[in-house]
Amino acid sequence: MTDGEICGVTTELVAIDVSADIRLDGAMWTPPDTPSDTAVALFHGTGAAFYYPLLAWLGPRLAGLGYPVLSLNRRDHSQFFGYFPLHDA
């Protein structure tokens, strides 16, 4: 698939507040037409981010095929790196 084939895909930066001191950042790619009933969630491994090149490449291409796609950082990432008890989730 070429970049011309993903024309019309909407990219939006998102932030989800999961508690008073934890925010998860990510990107949402929305298909240009009526989206599929199936959505795709992309999560990186340790040491990466929601904008990791593979995820940034894959997200819009899957959206171009009709799937809404969310790439999201985990709660132990970026400025929130560390350990959080499960009850904070």
SULQUILIN-V681890 format. One record per residue. N is the residue number from 1. PHI is phi in radians with two decimals (999 if undefined). OMEGA is omega as a letter, one per 40 degrees, with the letter a starting at -180 (999 if undefined). Layout:
BEGIN
n->N phi->PHI omega->OMEGA
n->N phi->PHI omega->OMEGA
END
This chain:
BEGIN
n->1 phi->999 omega->i
n->2 phi->-1.72 omega->i
n->3 phi->-1.05 omega->i
n->4 phi->-1.12 omega->a
n->5 phi->-1.39 omega->i
n->6 phi->-1.80 omega->i
n->7 phi->-1.02 omega->i
n->8 phi->1.68 omega->i
n->9 phi->-1.25 omega->i
n->10 phi->-1.64 omega->i
n->11 phi->-1.94 omega->a
n->12 phi->-2.37 omega->i
n->13 phi->-1.39 omega->a
n->14 phi->-2.23 omega->i
n->15 phi->-2.46 omega->i
n->16 phi->-2.02 omega->i
n->17 phi->-1.45 omega->a
n->18 phi->-1.69 omega->i
n->19 phi->-2.83 omega->a
n->20 phi->-1.09 omega->a
n->21 phi->-2.16 omega->i
n->22 phi->-2.24 omega->i
n->23 phi->-2.20 omega->i
n->24 phi->-1.80 omega->i
n->25 phi->-1.68 omega->i
n->26 phi->-2.96 omega->i
n->27 phi->-2.33 omega->i
n->28 phi->-2.14 omega->i
n->29 phi->-1.93 omega->a
n->30 phi->-1.98 omega->i
n->31 phi->-1.12 omega->a
n->32 phi->-1.24 omega->a
n->33 phi->-1.92 omega->i
n->34 phi->-0.99 omega->a
n->35 phi->-1.24 omega->i
n->36 phi->-1.13 omega->i
n->37 phi->-1.28 omega->i
n->38 phi->-1.82 omega->i
n->39 phi->-1.98 omega->a
n->40 phi->-2.11 omega->i
n->41 phi->-1.96 omega->i
n->42 phi->-1.94 omega->i
n->43 phi->-2.21 omega->a
n->44 phi->-1.43 omega->i
n->45 phi->-1.56 omega->i
n->46 phi->-1.08 omega->i
n->47 phi->1.58 omega->i
n->48 phi->-1.99 omega->a
n->49 phi->-2.63 omega->a
n->50 phi->-1.03 omega->a
n->51 phi->-1.69 omega->i
n->52 phi->-0.87 omega->a
n->53 phi->-0.89 omega->i
n->54 phi->-1.10 omega->a
n->55 phi->-1.21 omega->i
n->56 phi->-1.18 omega->i
n->57 phi->-1.40 omega->a
n->58 phi->-1.25 omega->a
n->59 phi->-0.93 omega->a
n->60 phi->-1.17 omega->i
n->61 phi->-1.22 omega->i
n->62 phi->-1.15 omega->i
n->63 phi->-1.12 omega->i
n->64 phi->-1.12 omega->i
n->65 phi->-1.55 omega->i
n->66 phi->1.87 omega->a
n->67 phi->-1.71 omega->i
n->68 phi->-1.15 omega->a
n->69 phi->-2.27 omega->i
n->70 phi->-2.11 omega->i
n->71 phi->-1.93 omega->a
n->72 phi->-2.33 omega->i
n->73 phi->-1.22 omega->i
n->74 phi->-1.45 omega->a
n->75 phi->-1.26 omega->i
n->76 phi->-1.77 omega->a
n->77 phi->-2.10 omega->i
n->78 phi->1.07 omega->a
n->79 phi->-1.18 omega->a
n->80 phi->-1.78 omega->a
n->81 phi->-1.07 omega->a
n->82 phi->2.56 omega->a
n->83 phi->-1.99 omega->i
n->84 phi->-2.19 omega->i
n->85 phi->-1.07 omega->a
n->86 phi->-1.06 omega->a
n->87 phi->-1.15 omega->i
n->88 phi->-1.40 omega->a
n->89 phi->-1.20 omega->999
END
